[in-house]
Amino acid sequence: MRDQQCDYVLKTAAERGVRMVRLWFTDVLGNLKSFAISQNELENALSDGMTFDGSSIDGFSRVQESDVLAIPDPDTFQILPWGDKSSTEARVFCDIHHLDGTPFDGDPRQVLRRQVQSLRSDGLSFYIAPDIEFFYFAPPVTGERPVPLDAGGYFDLTTRDATGDLRKQTIRTLEQLGIPVEYSFHEDSPSQQEIDLRHDDALIMADAVMTFRLVVREVAAQHGVYATFMPKPLEGVQGSGMHTHMSLFRGDDNAFYDPNDPYNLSPLAKSFMAGLLRHAAEITAITNPTVNSYKRLVPGFEAPVHVSWARNNRSGLIRVPIPKRGNPSATRLEYRSPDPSCNPYLAFAMLLAAGMRGVREGYELPGEADANLFELGDRELSRLGIGQLPQSLSDSLRVMEESDLAREALGEHIFEWFLRNKRREWRDYKTHVSQFEIDRYLGSL
Amino acid sequence: MTQVDIGMIVVFGDPVSTELARTLDLAGYAWKGVSSWEGAVDARPATGWAGAVVDLTVDAEAAWAFVRSLRKGDSDPARTLVLVPGGQLADLELRDDLFDDFCLAPFHPSELEARMRHLMAATVTVAARSDLVVYDDLALNLETYQASISDRPLDLTYMEYELLKFLAQNPGKVFTREMLLSRVWGYEYYGGARTVDVHVRRLRAKLGEEHADLIQTVRSVGYRFGQSRWGV
């Protein structure tokens, strides 16, 4: 199979006159990294991989073993639909290996690959559909607050929606890249957008999220606009989330579906959900990895705060959407805390690991929480056994550090590096004196 | 025993059955048994394989994978005969491009010998397979692997290309997901029929809104490329 794929890639590159092939991979923090090779080099890269010095990539090599190997995944070879017509470029996602060919444990793509492969022993595949939110702003000026392009609101379709054309061109570009879009609309906040992708296999979807973030920024930049996936760029309005819809399939059948259950959920779905709930706090540092992430996870802005589930309650962490026309294959769980600043490989891997821990150990699903949890007092919540998500990056790092689940799923290398890097981020934040403090305390104290 | 001078034939079987070995020997063919594609590559004579006999009776999945590699490899022998058990005749459907003749297994030695003689004696290698598939605004060049719609190049991944090629070569016909999975991906693929759905969606996205309905969903059956043969 790989031979035929490589043959296809080489012929296509030659036929289409590809000048540069960009080898893409992702660092531990979720930044897309790339280096380019010429078409002549492609055959060699496909068969032997390309060596590069990984020591300057975040979360990659320790200095003493800095050289690693990028091995292209030929099924992800894709001509890029932008740039100069006379110098066509293509991209291909890579897996990172040690020089001896063994998988490199600092590579987030392989963390997800490992989780997905271990699922195969259960005969299951993991499908994901993310709803990705982001903002458009005028080009940023250092030290100034970001300036939205419009004052449009949820579903607005008026001339106020200056961002409609941008969104349209973004979607066209995504579709040319084989990333089908299900919905797109103006979200609640000024110049905030939401684009919902159609479900796909978890690894392909993580690749698609990386491509998505680049396409959104690329199209914005072509229009002299700035796009950001920062979770909470504006105070007092909704932030940007990445609600993640998940389902498990056994062959053709949605393994979350059970026609005889009052919720139409199978025992597998229930224990998977129980796993997500029980381990939610442990994986929050991965799904919400920045200081700013926690400014989104507050009451009053449609972001989850409480660790609970319900069918139609958007204040909880997990929602079980009711499938259209009772379509069984659309049965899924929507996990609502992640934000688009996360590393999608690590986030999807952790969600899968947490859910499957619940399945393998037969966790019991707690009751549905259908009340508006924001209106309940602490005593009421604790009576219902409903906990809260970590309140800050520091809190979630503390919980993650104690988590065997996170250590096992991420592997020692990424686990340790991530904690170290993020603790430093928290320390930098803690020593910063903010405008809030100056305004509040300087005159009065 | 006379030697038929046509060159070396590659025989796929794991192992090659004694009846098959005896029949080939008695008919005077020079042959080499292999149980994998790698084996055939290693054992390939400098002049290439003169023909192939592939036994589907033991492990059909592995055998089809072998035939597929054979057709796509550089050492493509012009003539391939498959031995197919009577109960698996349906497996031949839509694989016409993979073999040149077949013989039911268990086979009668003189029938196999006759078919071999006829196949190997045919001077035309194979009727030249057309390199161009065209349907409405869609064109596929099978030689260069390039696809275009309304003269705009379609940049497809390998599996998207293979799926579109298969569909476009069989317009108007309805396929189940399972059929597409086994004919396009081959059996070796893990992931189930769901894989077909996501590939179809990606293909439709790339075809663009105005051409997305080239691939139609046939409710609770599967997919059809282009118009049905009954014009509806």
Interface residues (C-beta under 8 A of the other chain):
Chain A: M1 D3 Q4 Q5 D7 Y8 V9 K11 T12 E15 R16 P74 D75 T76 F77 Q78 I79 P81 R120 S125 Y127 L174 E175 Q176 G178 I179 P180 V181 R198 H199 D200 D201 I204 F249 R250 G251 D252
Chain B: S69 K72 T144 Y145 Q146 P153 D155 L156 T157 Y158 M159 E160 Y161 R177 G186 E188 Y190 G191 G192 A193 R194 T195 V198 R201 R202 L203 R204 A205 K206 G208
